[in-house]
Amino acid sequence: MSIHPSITWQALCQHGDLVANSGVVALLNDEQIALFYLPETEQQVFAIDNRDPKSEANVIGRGLLGQLAGELVIASPLYKQHFRLSDGQCLEYPEQQLKVWPVRLNGSIVEIGL
């Protein structure tokens, strides 16, 4: 992920709070953000909205990680629709999209771009 100079970075959690190849959920203001730590990928950490637009439940952080058509995706645990981690776009339902945030590891701190 390219670093944009206009982004304000805010500490969100500790690197130790992440679980490799899995999701955890962090709270930023009143928004739940699903964080996925994939240490074998170039970007390593992805930040995506935790709220499933189809069920309106906060469950994306408990979804299954995978790849479809060469894209890293998260499958919602309820209806199994797949969202690209890179941009939040749903593969099955193009009208659905999750918000994504720039995120980075800065030493032992996970920072999110605002």
DAJOHU-V224418 format. One record per helix or strand of 3 or more residues. SS is the DSSP state (H for helix, E for strand). FROM is the first residue (numbers start at 1). LEN is the number of residues. Records with the same first field share a line. If there is no record, write none. Layout:
BEGIN
SS->FROM-LEN / FROM-LEN
END
This chain:
BEGIN
E->9-6 / 22-7 / 31-7 / 45-5 / 64-5 / 71-5 / 82-3 / 103-4 / 109-5
H->15-3 / 60-3
END
